Amino acid sequence: MSLINKIKSPIEQELRDFEPYFKKSLQSDIPLLATILNFLYRTKGKQLRPMFVFLSAKLHGETNEFSQLAACSVELLHTATLVHDDVVDESYERRGTFSVNALWRNKLAVLVGDYILARGLQLQLEHKKYNFLHLISRAVQDMAEGEILQMKKSRKLDINDDVYFEIIRKKTASLIATSMAIGTASVIDEQETIEKMYRIGQDVGIAFQIKDDIFDYQAKGILGKPTGNDIKEKKITLPLLFVLNNSEPAERRRILGLIKKKNKNAAVVNELIQMVIQKGGLDYAAKKMIEFKDKAIAGLMEFEDGEARASLIDLMEYITTRQK
């Protein structure tokens, strides 16, 4: 049995029930919108966040219809943000196929993202789950703030460790944190426990993003080369930040100058990638990733042992060892 199938084993039925639930939420009577929503459903990813929702629910009780609503709310938000992110990043590929903005252009992509976000909020209101609405709204605010903060820092290139972790805490970790909190909230009303699960989710979400940052410097794809997309987009992530923090002032200025003026030059991008690898940037980032993952697992150990806790731990291990 693969690790991902082992992780899913306690929630197999929940995940089976989730498929038609989520598909139904991505529907519209407007033909063009229906076509795009169906395209998004067919190109969906691993759905890690619904897994976090169901396992968190199962850790604290028995899953129910509100657990399905919670998982759908999170996945709708995740889908909406991916559509919007591709517009912001001017990206024309998503999960090995064309992005929505590549096929239907930016204006329509933004409106589709807005529609999907509204569908999630509408579902929560229909079921009068105002605690869900609070959690999802907080995530929307955090993710928007994180994206804007990253855009600002990409222009000025004045990032430090505190700012980097603030960006990924808001931009990425907030949704995984919300997944664990909303799953818990679907079965219990204990606010202290819900917030504790949120904090655990934050730690594993930070580890998740650091793993993505490491990927950008590692060989992948048909050509077996790193993409260097973060450098091309002038995003200073943890591997490069480590090198900057450990460089002499003159070298630091030179590196920042290259990123600012020659970030599209393939030779320069490759030079910076090799510098990060040789100077220990990836090793440092991997070490920090493991620290956050271990902190999240330590938080889980405060709860009762069982299949759900074991699968959550395996899921945390999976997101830090995944190959894509």
SEPA-396261 format. One record per residue: residue in three letters; y, z, x of N, C-alpha, C in turn. Coordinates in steps of 0.2 Angstrom, whole numbers, plus 2048, in hexadecimal, padded with zeros to 3 digits. Layout:
% SEPA-396261
ALAYZXYZXYZX/...
***
This chain:
% SEPA-396261
MET7FA800804800800800806800804/SER80B7FB8038117FB807815801805/LEU81A80380A81E809809822808802/ILE8258028018298017FB8258027F5/ASN81F8007F581A8017EF8198097EE/LYS81880C7F48168137F481C8177F1/ILE8228157F38288187F08298177E8/LYS8278117E68278107DF8228137DB/SER81D8157DE8178177DA81881D7D4/PRO81C8227D681E8277D08228247CB/ILE82581E7CC82A81C7C78288157C5/GLU8228137C582080C7C482280A7BC/GLN82080F7B882280D7B182980D7AF/GLU82D8117B38348117B283780A7B4/LEU8358087BA8378027BD8357FC7B8/ARG82F7FC7B582D7F77B18317F77AB/ASP8337FC7A88377FD7A283E7FB7A4/PHE8407FC7AA8477FA7AC8497F37AC/GLU8447EF7AD8457E77AE8487E57A7/PRO8447E57A28477E379B84E7E6799/TYR84E7ED79B8547F079985A7ED79D/PHE85A7EC7A385F7EA7A78617E27A6/LYS85B7DE7A485C7D77A28607D779C/LYS85F7DB7978627DB79186A7DD792/SER86B7E17968727E37988767DD79B/LEU8737D879E8767D37A18757CD79C/GLN8787CE7968787C879187F7C778E/SER8807C178C8867BF7898857B9784/ASP8897B977F8897B377A88C7AD77C/ILE8907AE7828947A97858907A578A/PRO88E79F78888979B78C88A79B794/LEU89079A79689179A79D8907A17A0/LEU8937A679D8927AD7A088B7AF7A0/ALA8877AD79A8807AE79A87C7AB7A0/THR87E7A57A287B7A17A787C7A57AE/ILE8827A77AF8847AB7B58807B17B5/LEU8807B57B087C7BB7AF8757BB7B1/ASN8727B57AE86B7B47AF86A7B27B6/PHE86E7AF7B986E7AD7C186E7B47C5/LEU8727B87C38737BF7C786C7C37C6/TYR8697C37C08637C67BE85E7C37C3/ARG85D7BD7C38587BA7C78587BB7CE/THR85E7BC7D185F7BD7D88617C47DA/LYS85F7C97D58607D07D785C7D27DD/GLY85E7D77E085B7DA7E68557DF7E5/LYS8547E37EA84E7E87E984F7ED7E4/GLN8557EE7E18577F37DC8557FA7DF/LEU8587FC7E58578027E885A8087E4/ARG8608067E186480B7DE86180E7D8/PRO85E8097D385A80C7CE8548107D0/MET85180F7D684C8137D984E81A7DA/PHE85481A7DD8578217DE8598247D8/VAL85B8217D385C8247CC8568277C9/PHE8508237C984A8257C684782B7C9/LEU84782A7D084482F7D48488367D4/SER84E8357D485283B7D385183F7CC/ALA85183A7C784F83D7C08488417C0/LYS84383E7C383D8407C383C8477C7/LEU8418477CC84184D7D18438537CD/HIS8478527C78498587C38478587BC/GLY8428547BA8408547B383C84E7B2/GLU83C84C7AB8388467A983D8417A7/THR83C83B7AA8418357A88418347A1/ASN84683179F84782F79784B829796/GLU84E82879085282278F858822793/PHE85B82979486182979786082879F/SER85A8297A18598277A885981F7A9/GLN85781B7A48578147A485F8127A3/LEU86381579F86A81479F86D8157A5/ALA86B81B7A986E81D7AF86D8177B4/ALA8678157B58658107BA8688097B8/CYS8698087B286C8017B08748027B2/SER8778077B087E8087B287F8077B9/VAL87B80A7BD87C80A7C587B8037C7/GLU8767FF7C48747F97C78797F47C4/LEU87C7F57BE8817F07BC8887F17C0/LEU8897F77C288F7F87C788E7F57CD/HIS8887F67D08867F37D68867EB7D6/THR8847E87D18847E17D088B7DF7D0/ALA8907E27CC8977E07CB89A7E17D2/THR8997E67D689C7E77DC89A7E17E1/LEU8947DF7E18917DA7E58957D37E4/VAL8967D27DD8997CC7DB8A17CC7DE/HIS8A47D27DD8AB7D27DF8AB7D27E7/ASP8A67D57EA8A67D67F18A67CF7F4/ASP8A27CA7F18A17C47F48A87C07F3/VAL8AC7C17EE8B27BE7ED8B77C17F3/VAL8B77C77F48BC7CB7F98BA7C8800/ASP8B37C88018B17C68088B17BF809/GLU8B27BB8048B27B38048AB7B1806/SER8A67B580489F7B380589C7AF800/TYR8987AA8038957A57FE88E7A57FE/GLU88B7AB8008847AB8008827B37FF/ARG87D7B47FB87B7BA7F98737BA7F8/ARG8707BE7FC8687BF7FB8657B87FC/GLY8677B48018647AE8028657A87FE/THR86A7A97F986C7A47F48747A47F4/PHE87679F7F087D79F7EF8807A57EB/SER8867A77ED8897AC7E988C7AA7E3/VAL88E7AE7DE8917AC7D88987A87D9/ASN89C7AA7DE8A27A77DF8A17A07E3/ALA89C79F7E689A7997E98987947E4/LEU8957967DF8937917D98987907D4/TRP89C7967D28A07957CD8A87977CE/ARG8A97987D58B07997D78B27A07D6/ASN8B87A27D98BA7A97DA8BC7AC7D3/LYS8C07A87CF8C37AB7C98BD7AD7C4/LEU8B87A87C38B37AA7BF8AF7B07C2/ALA8AE7B07C88AA7B57CB8AD7BC7CA/VAL8B47BD7CB8B77C37C98B67C57C2/LEU8B77C07BD8B67C27B68AF7C47B5/VAL8AA7C17B88A37C37B78A27CA7B9/GLY8A57CB7BF8A47D27C28A77D77BD/ASP8AD7D67BA8B07DA7B68AC7DB7AF/TYR8A97D67AD8A57D67A789F7DB7A8/ILE89C7DA7AE8967DE7AF8987E57B0/LEU89D7E77B38A07EE7B48A17F17AD/ALA8A57ED7A88A67EF7A28A07F079E/ARG89B7EC79E8947ED79B8917F479C/GLY8917F67A388F7FC7A48938027A1/LEU8998017A189D80779E89C807797/GLN89C80179489A80178C89480478B/LEU88F80378E88880678D88880D78D/GLN88C81079288D81779289081A78C/LEU89681778A89981978489581877E/GLU89181377D88D812777888818777/HIS88681B77C88182077C88582777D/LYS88B82777D88F82D77E88D831784/LYS88C82E78988A83178F890832794/TYR89583679289B83779589A83979C/ASN89583D79E89483F7A589283A7A9/PHE88E8357A688D82F7AA89382B7AC/LEU89882A7A689E8277A78A282A7AD/HIS8A28307AD8A68347B38A38327B9/LEU89C8327BA8998317C189B8297C3/ILE89A8257BE89B81E7BF8A281C7C1/SER8A781F7BD8AE81E7BE8B08207C5/ARG8AD8267C78AF8297CE8AC8247D3/ALA8A68217D28A381C7D78A88167D7/VAL8AA8137D28AE80D7D28B580F7D6/GLN8B88147D48BE8167D88BD8177E0/ASP8B781A7E18B681B7E98B48147EC/MET8B08107E98AF80A7EC8B58057ED/ALA8B98057E88C08017E88C48047EE/GLU8C580B7EE8C880E7F48C680C7FB/GLY8BF80C7FB8BC80B8018BD804804/GLU8BC7FF7FF8BD7F88018C57F7803/ILE8C97FA7FF8D07F98018D27FC808/LEU8CF8028098D080580F8CD801815/GLN8C87FE8148C57FA8198C97F481A/MET8CC7F18158D07EB8168D67ED81A/LYS8D97F28198DF7F581C8DD7F6824/LYS8D87F98258D67FA82C8D47F4830/SER8D17EF82C8CF7E982F8D67E5832/ARG8DB7E682E8E17E38308E47E6836/LYS8E47ED8368E87F083B8E37F2841/LEU8DD7F28408D87F48458D97FB848/ASP8DB8008448DD8068478D880B844/ILE8D180A8448CC80E8418CA813846/ASN8C88198438C481E8478BE820844/ASP8BA8258468B48278438B582A83C/ASP8BA82E83B8BC8318358BD82C830/VAL8C18278318C382182D8BC81D82B/TYR8B881C8308B281882F8AE81B82A/PHE8AD82282B8A88258278AB826820/GLU8B282781F8B58278198B4820815/ILE8B481B8198B38148168AC813813/ILE8A78158178A081481589E819810/ARG8A181F8108A082480B8A2821804/LYS8A881E8048AB81C7FD8A88157FB/LYS8A78118008A580A7FF89E8097FD/THR89A80C80189380B80088F8127FD/ALA89081780188C81D7FF88E8207F8/SER89481F7F68958217EF89181F7EA/LEU88E8197EA88A8167E58838197E5/ILE88081A7EB87A81D7EC87A8247EA/ALA8808287EC88182F7EA88182F7E2/THR88482A7DF88582A7D887E8297D5/SER87A8257D88738237D586F82A7D5/MET86F82E7DA86B8347DA86E8397D5/ALA8758397D587883E7D087783C7C9/ILE8788367C78778337C08708347BE/GLY86B8337C38648337C186283B7BF/THR86583F7C38648467C28688487BB/ALA86E8467BA8718477B486E8447AE/SER8698407AE86683D7A98608427A6/VAL85F8477AA85984C7A885C8537A8/ILE8618557AB86385C7AB86B85C7AB/ASP86E8617A98758627A88788677AD/GLU8748687B287686D7B787B86A7BC/GLN88286B7BC8868687C08868697C7/GLU88486F7C98838717D087D86C7D3/THR87886B7D08728677D28748607D2/ILE87885E7CD87A8577CD87E8557D3/GLU88385A7D58888597DA8848597E1/LYS87F85E7E187B85E7E78778587E9/MET8748557E387184E7E48768497E6/TYR87C8497E48818447E58838457ED/ARG88384B7F088484C7F787F8497FB/ILE87884A7F98738487FC8738407FC/GLY87583D7F78758367F687B8337FB/GLN8808377FB885835800883834807/ASP87F83980987C839810878833811/VAL87383280C86E82C80D87282680C/GLY87782680887B82080887F81E80E/ILE88282381288582281888081F81D/ALA87A82281D87481F821873818820/PHE87381681987180F81787680B81A/GLN87D80C81988280881C882807823/ILE88080D82788080C82E87A807830/LYS87580782C86F80382D8727FB82D/ASP8767FA8278797F482687D7F282C/ASP8817F682F8857F58348817F383B/ILE87C7F683C8787F58418757EE841/PHE8737EC83B8707E58398747E083C/ASP87B7E183B8807DC83D8807DA845/TYR87D7DF84987C7DE8508757DC852/GLN8717DB84E86A7DA84F8687D384E/ALA8637D08518607C985085D7C9849/LYS85F7C484685B7C383F85C7BB83D/GLY8597B983885A7B28368557AE839/ILE8567A78388527A283B8537A1842/LEU85A7A284485C7A184B85B7A784F/GLY8597AD84C8587B384F85E7B6853/LYS8647B585086A7B785386E7BC84E/PRO8717C18518757C584D87B7C184A/THR87D7C38448827BF8408897C1843/GLY88A7C78448917C98478967C9841/ASN8947C983B8997C883589E7CD835/ASP89C7D38378A17D98378A77D783B/ILE8A57D58418AA7D38468AE7CD844/LYS8AB7C88418AF7C283E8B47C5839/GLU8B27CA8358B67CC8308BB7D2832/LYS8BB7D38398BF7D883C8BD7DF839/LYS8B77E08378B57E78358B27EB83B/ILE8B57F083D8B27F48438AE7FA840/THR8A77F88418A27FD83E8A0802844/LEU89B80684289980B84789780984E/PRO89380484F89180285589780085A/LEU89B7FC8578A17FA85B8A67FF85C/LEU8A68048578AB8098578A980E85D/PHE8A280F85E8A08138648A281086A/VAL8A280986B8A48068718AB807872/LEU8AF80686D8B780786E8B880E870/ASN8B581386D8B681A86E8B481C875/ASN8B08188788AE81987F8B0814884/SER8B68118838B880C8878BF80F88A/GLU8C180C8908C780E8938CD80A88F/PRO8D380D88F8D880A88A8D980388B/ALA8D98008918DA7F98928D47F588F/GLU8CE7F78908C87F488D8C97F4886/ARG8CB7FA8838CB7FB87C8D07F6879/ARG8D67F587C8DB7F087A8D87E987A/ARG8D57E88808D27E18808CD7DF87B/ILE8C87E48798C47E38748C77E286D/LEU8CC7E686C8D07E68658D37DF865/GLY8D67DD86B8D97D686B8D57D1869/LEU8CF7D186C8CA7CC86A8C87CC863/ILE8C77D28608C57D28598CB7CF855/LYS8D17D18578D77CF8538D87C7853/LYS8D77C48598DA7BE85A8D47B885A/LYS8CE7BB85C8C97B685E8C27B885A/ASN8C37BB8548BD7BE8518B97B884E/LYS8BB7B284E8B77AC84B8B47A8850/ASN8B67AA8578B37A685C8AC7A985E/ALA8A77A485D8A07A685E89E7A9865/ALA8A17A786A8A07AA8718A37B1871/VAL8A97B286E8AC7B886E8A87BD86A/VAL8A67BB8648A27BF86089B7C1864/ASN8987BD8678927BE86B8937C3870/GLU8997C287489B7C687989B7CE877/LEU89E7CF87189F7D586E8997D886C/ILE8957D486988E7D686788A7D986D/GLN88A7D58728867D78788897DD87B/MET8907DE87B8937E487E8917EA87A/VAL8917EA87388F7EF86F8877F1871/ILE8837EC87187C7EE87387B7F187A/GLN87F7EE87F87E7F18868817F8887/LYS8867F988388A7FF88488780587F/GLY88280487C87F80987888180A871/GLY88580586E888806867882806862/LEU87D80286387880285E87480885E/ASP87380B86486F811865873817862/TYR87981786387D81C86087D81C858/ALA87E81685687E81584E87881784B/ALA87281584F86B81784C86A81F84C/LYS86D82285186D82985187082C84C/LYS87682A84A87A82D84587782B83E/MET87482583D87182483786B829836/ILE86782A83B86182F83A864836839/GLU86A83883B86C83E83A86E83F833/PHE87183A83087383A82986D83A824/LYS86883682686283582285E83C822/ASP85E83F82885A84682985E84B825/LYS86584B82586984F82186784F819/ALA86684981786584781085E84A80E/ILE85984981385284B812852853811/ALA85685681685685D81685986080F/GLY85E85C80C86085E80685B85E800/LEU8578598018518587FC84C85D7FC/MET84B86080284686580384786B800/GLU84D86C7FD84F8727F984C8727F2/PHE84A86C7F084786B7E983F86B7EA/GLU83C86C7E483586C7E38318667E6/ASP82C8687EA8288627EC82485F7E7/GLY8238587E881F8547E382084D7E5/GLU81D8497E081D8427E182483F7E2/ALA8298417DE83083E7DE8338407E4/ARG8338467E68368487ED8338447F2/ALA82D8437F38298407F882C8397F8/SER82C8357F282E82F7F283682E7F4/LEU83A8337F28418337F48428337FB/ILE83E8377FE83E83880683B831809/ASP83682E806834828809839822808/LEU83D82380284281E80184881E806/MET84982480884E82680D84C823814/GLU84582481584382181B84381A81B/TYR84181781584181081584880C816/ILE84D80F81485480C81485680C81B/THR85381181F85681182685180E82B/THR84B80B82884680782D84680082A/ARG8497FE8258487F882284A7F2827/GLN8487EC8268497E782A84E7E2828/LYS8517E38218567DF81F8597E3819/
***
